[in-house]
Amino acid sequence: MKFEEGIVKNVYPERGTVRVARQTNDGVISAELKIAFPGTLNNQFYSMPSIEEHVLCLWPDKTKTDGYVIGCIYSDVTEPPVKDENKHYVKFKDGSYIEHDTKLQEMRIHCKGKIIMEAQEVVTNVIGSG
């Protein structure tokens, strides 16, 4: 088993795969690699890495080309957008973001466009402090 950093060169969103320039293999472009997502059956998560994104790959067998992208990684080129262990943050390409601060118990949603909510029922409840 071998772990290796790489740079995404091709993205195949319809299959959930990418091709990666292998850092320790003189930039050789990999075969299509499956991406490990947090959920793919009942609870599904989908977010493809971008071209030029740094990723961490796993090759189960050094002699085979089959491998997996197990996640994207921050680097000297792309630093974390938030530097606070109390915050959970998701930023999108258009500049929209969702941020939750567990210490302050505060959630911020910043949307560059429309927010569309669909539900069988909408309930709002402001909890007072006293």
N, C-alpha and C positions, 0 to 999 in steps of 0.2 A: 504494500500500500504506500502511495506517495502523495503528499500534498504539494501544491505548486501554485504560485500566483500567476495571473495572466491578465490580458487586456482583451475585452470583447471586441471582435472585429466584424462579426455577422450576427444578426438576430433573426430568429424564425418564430415569430409570435404565434403562428397557427399551430406549432408543435411544442412550444415551450422549451425551445433549445437555442443554443448559441454556438458559435465557433470562436475560439480564443487563441491569441498569440501567446505562446508559452514562454514565460520569462526565463526559465532556466534551460530552455531548449533552443536558444538562439532565435527566438521569435517564430518558430515553426507554428503554422496554423493547425489547430486541432481538428479532429472530426467534429461532427455535431455532438455537443454535450448536453445531457439532460440537466435541468435546473431543479434543485431541491426547494420545494415550496413548503410553507408551514402547514398547508392543508389542501387536498385535492379531491376529496370525496364529498362528505356531507357539508363540512365547512371548507369553502374553497377560497384560496388566496391567489391573486394573479398580479404580478408586477414584473415586467421584463427589464433586465439591465439595459443600459444605453450603450451604444457604440462608444468605445474608448473607456468604458467603466472598468475599474480594477476589481477582479474577482479572485476568490480562492477556489481552487479545483482539487478534486480527489481522483486519483487513478488507482483503482483497486489492485491492478496488476501492472507492473512496470512494462511488461512486454506487449500489452494490448493498447489500442488507441481509445477504447471505451472509457469514458470518465464522466464526472459530474461536476457541476458548479454548485458548491455548497453555500455560497453567499458572496455578497459584494463587500469590499473592504475599503476603509478610508486610508489615505496615504498622504505623503508630503504634497502631492498635487491637489488632492481633494480632502480637506480637513473636515471633521464633524461640524455640522451647522450649529449645534448646541453643545455646550460644554458644562452640563449640569446633570448629575445622576438622578435628580428628582423629576426630570422632564422626559416625556415621550413625544416624538416629533416626526411628522410626515410632511415632506415638501414635494410639490409637484412642479413639473417643467414650466408651467405658466406662471409660477410664483405663488400659487395658492398653497396654504398649509394648514395643518391641524396640530395643535400643541396642547399637551396636558401636563400641568405641574402638580404632582402628587403632594408636595409639601404645602403649597398654597391652596390646594383643592380647587384649581381653576383650569378651565378648558377654553381655548381660543380657537375659533375657526375663521380663517381669512380666505375668502373666495374671490377670485378675480372676475368671475361671471355669476351666473344664476345658481341658487341652491334650490333644488327640486326635492321635495319630500313626498313620498307616497306611503300611505298607511291605511289600514282598515279603520283606525281611530287615532286621533291625536289628543294627547293629554298633556297639559302643562300644569306644573305645580311649583310655586315658589315657596321654599321652606324658609320660614322666618327664623330669626336668631333668638326668639324668646317666647 
